[in-house]
Structure formats: structure tokens, C-alpha cells
């Protein structure tokens, strides 16, 4: 199909919930993409952090193909090997207890919320169910995870929202302590607020919150949907903050492109959700777990994670070296970076970069967000930086 045919088909048959750029992507290799017209792009988006191993990764496509020939799906009434293998790799790597597989980040966060509330209900009874999240946070698009999101612009249209959430200011431990009361069961945080503008939390704030939660038997929930699976230079971002959460959610990069999410609990919480209390048809799907196994085998190695840190530092250094007054700073960790620019110029910059063959994202009101594949090469980064030099 031509670009115009694809565009017309989208206009006719697909709900207009997205503002799309005038590009129809066709195929890719590594961190490089081509559209249906044959134009080449350096991909600094990786499908909003999903394509962790880039495009057309040989190990990943082989694993998916082999598993598709064996068993693509089985319901959770039966055991499957890929699910158990992926569970062991994640639990062992994080030093946690047990895991539940889901299909997306929002679903993983829903599971994390349910688990936290049931832990409190089982131990303390009714009335202790409030969850504190942070202002500028983002946790998903379901009715519950929208309410968990600490941004007023998302709390529209879909009333009534799920109750039981309050919002503390990021990096303000006194505000956090004020918001926590006798009805609170958990605190839920992203270590870097991705959609909020690529805003890393202060280490001291995270550690003080974790300590306060521990004193009060309030569960610490870490949303690693965007920051997890090597994105920031460690398997999970919380590792760089020196805390141990009770529950972790993950998704995006875990499957390298296929839909998979997960909720992982420590030993205190690992048996809270018993038979019949939670479920999902596609969770633990053999095809998705085979993909996750391949991603974990590649990503969770010290040399690979170190390369992510080095690539992030290189990108940050080279962007700042452009010396443009249009670039205020570059923030973030690993290959999750936000270039802070004037909000009135950002849209034009994104379009100009796209015209020059570089795909980027936005976040918050002033950040150009970079989430390139973790396997991006120096040559691909240099190509992107050359285009930025012209635009900035």
C-alpha cells in the first residue's frame, strides 16, 4: 500500500485517538527505520521504549519464530516452560519472591494496586486502602491507573474514577509524610517520571520515603514500566537509588516488541494474590515469554548494562556540546533522556528533526524525549546528533 492508501484506511477504519505524524513505517534494522516511501530515519523512540533490542534482531526473531511453531498460546490452566523460565530470570535478578505476568504497563500497574490493597485488607481489614502517588506521575490509561496518575489533565471525561488515591509533591519528603495517614496502604512511584517530562527523582527523597514506608508497614510500589529492563543502565532503575521495593511493575522493553507486562512481589507480598483473586487471558503467553527470555539473556549482563550507561553519557555530552542556546539542559539516566527546550519551539524542532531523518518523542511541556533502542550504534547516534546540530 502507498502512504496515501494507508492514511486513508486509518481515517476510515481506526478511531482517532492518536495524533499521527505523516509517516507510514515499513521496516527497520537496529536503530534505523524506513518508511513506505523508502526514506530512512534514526529511531530515537523505540516505540516509546518497547523495542529494546531494536528492529529485526536476529536472536529475538528466531526465538519468536521457533516458539510460534511450538505453541503460541495456552491458557493458564496449564504449565508452560517459557513462562517459568522468564519468571525465574526476573525473580532471581531482582531478589524478589514471585511474579504475575500481564500484557501491558497499565495492566501491570492495576495488578500492583490490587496486590497492595489486598495485602492491607488481609492484615488490617477495611479502610486502609489509600495509595499515594506523585504529582507529574503517569501510570496508565485504564480508569484506575488514570486516577493513580498525578496529573489533573488526565482526570477528565471518564467519571467516576476509582477512588483511593492522593498525590504528593516529588522530592518533598515532608509533603509525602503529610499525605500518609492511617488509611494509607502504599506509596507508588516512578524513579524517573517519563511522561511527566523525564524527571529523575532525588535519591535522598526516594530513600527517605522507603524508610518511612518501612516504619509504617506501608508498601513501596515502584513503576518500572518505562525505566525497567536496562533502559537506565541497570536492569531496574530503583537499583541505582539503593532501595528495595515490595512490588515492581514492568512492561515496554521486556518483550522487545511483543506485548508483555509483569508484577513482581517480594517474599512478604508474594502469596497475597491466591487462586481466583486475579487473572488475565494472555498473561504468561508462551510466545511473549519466549521473547522476554531472549531480551533478558541479552540485556541482563554487566557489559551490556554498562554500554547503555556509556551510550547515554555520550549522547548527553554530544548534545550539550552543540552549544545551542535552544538547549537548556539534558536530564535523565542511561538511554532515557530529556532535552529541555523552549516549549514554544519544541513542536517545530520535532518536525524539523523528522524531516532530517530523526524520530524523537516529547514529554511534559518542555522536553524532547529520547528512548532509543538499547543496541543503538555509535554511527547511528552520530547521524542523529548531526541532524540535531542543524536543528538546534
C-alpha positions in Angstrom: 0.0 0.0 0.0 1.1 3.6 -0.6 1.3 6.1 2.2 -1.9 7.8 1.0 -3.7 4.5 0.9 -2.6 3.7 4.4 -3.5 7.1 5.6 -7.0 6.9 4.1 -7.5 3.5 5.6 -6.6 4.8 9.0 -9.0 7.8 8.6 -11.8 5.4 7.6 -11.5 2.5 9.9 -9.5 3.4 13.1 -10.7 5.6 16.0 -8.8 8.9 16.0 -7.3 8.6 19.5 -3.8 9.4 18.2 -2.3 12.5 16.5 -0.1 10.7 13.9 2.9 12.1 12.1 2.8 11.9 8.3 4.9 8.8 8.1 4.0 5.1 7.5 6.8 3.0 8.8 7.6 -0.2 6.9 10.7 -1.9 8.2 13.8 -1.5 10.3 17.2 -2.8 11.4 18.9 -2.0 14.6 18.0 1.7 15.4 17.3 2.5 11.8 13.8 2.6 10.2 12.5 3.1 6.7 9.0 4.3 5.7 6.9 3.1 2.8 8.4 5.8 0.6 11.9 4.5 1.3 13.0 7.4 3.5 15.5 6.4 6.2 15.2 7.5 9.9 17.3 7.1 13.0 14.9 5.8 15.6 15.3 7.5 19.0 11.8 6.4 20.1 12.0 2.5 20.1 8.2 2.5 20.0 8.1 4.5 23.3 10.8 2.3 24.9 9.4 -1.0 23.7 11.9 -2.1 21.0 14.8 -2.6 23.5 16.8 -4.8 21.1 16.0 -2.6 18.1 14.4 -3.7 14.9 14.9 -7.1 13.2 17.1 -8.5 16.0 18.2 -12.0 14.8 18.1 -13.6 18.3 14.7 -12.2 19.1 13.0 -13.0 15.7 14.4 -16.6 15.9 13.1 -17.2 19.4 9.7 -15.8 18.5 9.5 -17.9 15.3 10.6 -21.1 17.0 8.1 -20.7 19.8 5.3 -19.8 17.3 5.9 -23.2 15.7 5.8 -25.0 19.0 3.0 -23.3 21.0 1.8 -19.7 20.5 -0.8 -19.6 23.4 -2.0 -21.8 26.2 -4.4 -20.8 28.9 -3.3 -20.5 32.5 -4.9 -23.8 33.5 -1.7 -25.4 32.3 2.1 -25.1 32.9 4.4 -23.8 30.1 8.2 -23.8 30.1 8.8 -20.2 28.7 6.7 -18.7 31.5 8.6 -20.5 34.2 12.0 -19.6 32.7 11.1 -15.9 32.4 9.8 -15.8 35.9 13.0 -17.4 37.3 15.2 -15.0 35.5 13.4 -11.9 36.7 12.8 -13.1 40.3 16.5 -14.2 40.7 17.8 -11.0 39.1 15.8 -8.7 41.4 16.0 -10.9 44.6 12.2 -10.9 44.8 9.6 -13.5 45.7 7.2 -14.3 42.9 5.8 -12.8 39.7 2.5 -12.4 37.8 2.6 -11.9 34.1 0.2 -9.4 32.3 0.0 -7.8 28.9 0.8 -4.1 29.3 2.1 -1.5 31.7 -1.3 -0.3 32.7 -2.4 -3.8 33.5 0.8 -4.4 35.5 0.1 -1.3 37.5 -3.5 -2.4 38.0 -2.2 -5.7 39.4 0.2 -3.9 41.6 -2.6 -1.7 43.1 -4.8 -4.7 43.7 -2.0 -6.6 45.4 -1.2 -3.7 47.7 -4.8 -3.2 48.7 -5.3 -6.9 49.4 -2.2 -7.1 51.5 -3.5 -4.3 53.7 -7.0 -5.8 53.7 -5.8 -9.2 54.8 -3.6 -7.7 57.6 -5.6 -4.7 58.8 -9.2 -5.1 57.4 -11.2 -2.5 55.7 -10.5 1.2 55.4 -6.7 1.1 54.8 -6.6 1.3 51.1 -5.3 4.7 50.0 -2.3 4.9 47.7 0.0 7.9 47.5 1.4 8.7 44.1 3.5 11.7 42.9 2.4 14.8 41.1 3.5 14.7 37.5 3.4 10.9 37.5 1.9 8.7 34.8 0.7 5.1 35.5 -1.6 4.2 32.6 -4.8 4.7 30.7 -7.3 2.5 32.5 -9.9 4.2 34.7 -7.9 3.2 37.8 -4.4 4.0 36.5 -5.6 7.3 35.2 -6.7 8.2 38.7 -3.3 7.0 40.0 -1.7 9.4 37.6 -0.8 12.6 39.3 -1.8 15.0 36.5 -5.1 16.8 36.5 -5.3 16.9 32.7 -5.9 13.1 32.7 -8.8 13.3 35.2 -11.5 14.2 32.7 -14.4 12.7 30.8 -14.4 9.2 32.3 -16.2 9.8 35.6 -16.5 8.3 38.2 -12.8 7.4 38.6 -11.6 4.8 41.1 -11.2 6.4 44.4 -8.4 5.9 47.0 -5.5 8.0 45.6 -3.7 11.1 46.8 -0.7 13.0 45.4 2.5 14.2 47.0 5.0 16.6 45.5 8.0 14.8 44.1 11.2 15.3 46.1 9.3 16.8 49.1 9.5 14.3 52.0 7.5 16.5 54.3 4.6 16.6 51.9 4.8 12.8 51.5 4.7 12.4 55.3 1.7 14.7 55.5 -0.2 12.8 52.8 0.4 9.4 54.5 -2.2 8.7 57.2 -3.9 5.7 58.9 -5.9 5.0 55.7 -2.7 4.6 53.5 -1.6 1.2 52.3 1.1 2.0 49.8 3.2 4.6 48.0 3.7 4.3 44.2 6.5 6.0 42.3 8.4 6.1 39.1 12.1 6.6 39.6 12.1 8.8 36.5 8.8 10.5 35.6 8.8 9.7 31.9 5.6 11.2 30.6 5.9 14.0 33.2 9.0 15.3 31.4 11.9 12.8 32.0 12.2 14.0 35.7 14.5 11.8 37.8 13.6 11.7 41.5 16.2 12.8 44.1 18.0 9.8 45.7 17.6 11.2 49.2 13.8 11.6 48.7 13.4 8.1 47.5 15.4 6.6 50.3 13.6 8.7 53.0 10.2 7.6 51.6 11.3 4.0 51.5 12.4 4.2 55.2 9.2 5.9 56.3 7.1 3.3 54.5 9.0 0.5 56.2 8.4 2.0 59.6 4.6 2.2 59.0 4.2 -1.1 57.1 3.2 0.8 54.0 4.2 -1.0 50.8 6.6 0.7 48.4 5.5 0.2 44.8 7.9 1.0 42.0 6.6 1.6 38.5 9.4 0.4 36.2 7.2 0.2 33.1 9.4 2.7 31.2 12.6 2.7 33.3 13.0 -1.1 33.6 14.8 -3.8 31.6 18.1 -2.0 31.2 16.7 1.3 30.0 18.6 3.4 32.6 21.8 1.3 32.7 20.7 -1.2 35.4 18.1 -3.9 35.0 15.7 -1.9 37.1 16.2 1.8 37.8 15.5 1.5 41.5 18.8 -0.4 41.9 20.6 3.0 41.4 18.6 4.5 44.3 19.6 2.0 46.9 16.1 0.9 47.9 14.2 -2.4 47.9 10.6 -2.2 46.8 7.9 -4.5 47.9 6.3 -4.7 44.5 7.6 -3.8 41.0 5.7 -3.3 37.7 7.3 -3.7 34.3 6.4 -3.9 30.6 7.6 -2.0 27.5 11.1 -3.3 26.8 10.6 -6.7 28.5 9.3 -8.3 25.3 11.4 -6.4 22.8 8.3 -5.6 20.8 5.6 -8.1 21.8 3.1 -7.2 24.5 4.0 -8.3 27.9 3.9 -6.8 31.4 4.5 -8.2 34.9 4.1 -7.6 38.6 6.8 -8.8 40.9 6.4 -9.0 44.6 8.9 -9.6 47.5 8.6 -12.5 49.9 6.2 -10.5 52.2 3.7 -10.0 49.4 4.4 -13.0 47.1 1.4 -15.0 48.2 -1.2 -12.2 48.7 -3.0 -13.0 45.4 -4.3 -16.5 45.7 -6.3 -18.6 43.2 -9.2 -16.7 41.7 -8.2 -13.3 43.0 -6.5 -12.1 39.8 -6.1 -13.2 36.3 -5.7 -12.4 32.6 -6.2 -14.5 29.5 -3.0 -13.7 27.7 -0.7 -13.3 30.8 2.3 -15.6 30.6 1.7 -16.3 26.9 4.4 -18.7 25.7 5.2 -16.5 22.6 5.7 -13.4 24.7 7.6 -15.2 27.4 10.0 -16.7 24.8 10.7 -13.1 23.6 11.2 -11.9 27.2 13.7 -14.7 27.8 15.7 -13.6 24.9 15.6 -10.0 25.9 16.7 -10.8 29.5 19.5 -13.1 28.2 21.0 -10.2 26.2 20.2 -7.2 28.4 20.9 -8.5 31.9 24.7 -8.7 31.6 27.1 -6.3 33.3 28.8 -5.4 30.0 25.5 -4.7 28.2 24.2 -2.5 31.0 27.5 -0.7 31.2 27.2 0.0 27.4 23.8 1.6 28.0 25.2 3.9 30.6 28.1 4.8 28.2 25.8 5.5 25.3 23.6 7.7 27.4 26.6 9.7 28.6 27.8 10.0 25.0 24.5 11.3 23.7 24.2 13.8 26.6 27.7 15.1 26.2 27.4 15.5 22.4 24.0 17.2 22.6 25.3 19.7 25.2 28.5 20.2 23.1 26.3 21.6 20.3 26.3 24.7 22.5 22.9 25.9 21.4 21.0 28.4 23.5 17.9 26.5 22.5 19.1 23.5 24.6 18.7 24.4 28.3 19.9 21.0 29.7 19.8 17.3 29.1 18.4 15.2 32.0 17.8 11.5 32.6 19.7 8.3 33.1 21.1 5.8 30.6 19.2 5.8 27.4 16.2 7.6 28.9 17.0 11.3 28.2 15.0 14.5 28.1 16.4 17.5 26.1 14.9 20.6 27.8 14.0 23.3 25.2 11.6 26.2 25.0 8.1 24.8 25.0 7.0 27.2 22.2 9.7 25.9 19.9 9.5 22.2 20.7 6.9 21.1 18.2 8.8 22.8 15.3 12.0 21.1 16.5 10.4 17.7 16.5 9.1 18.2 13.0 12.5 19.5 11.7 14.3 16.5 13.2 11.8 14.2 11.5 12.4 16.0 8.1 16.1 15.4 8.6 15.5 11.7 9.3 15.5 11.5 13.2 12.5 10.3 15.1 12.1 11.6 18.7 9.3 11.8 21.4 8.1 14.6 23.7 7.3 14.5 27.4 5.9 17.1 29.8 5.7 20.6 28.5 9.4 21.3 27.6 11.3 18.0 27.0 12.2 16.3 23.7 12.4 12.7 25.0 14.9 10.2 23.7 14.3 6.4 24.2 16.5 4.8 21.5 16.9 1.0 21.2 19.5 -0.1 23.8 21.5 -1.6 20.9 21.9 1.7 19.0 25.4 2.1 17.5 27.8 5.0 17.7 27.3 5.5 13.9 23.5 5.8 14.4 23.9 8.1 17.4 26.4 10.3 15.4 23.9 10.5 12.5 21.2 11.7 14.9 23.5 14.2 16.5 24.4 15.7 13.1 20.8 16.4 12.5 20.3 17.9 15.9 23.3 20.2 15.3 21.4 21.6 12.3 18.1 21.9 14.1 19.3 23.2 17.4 
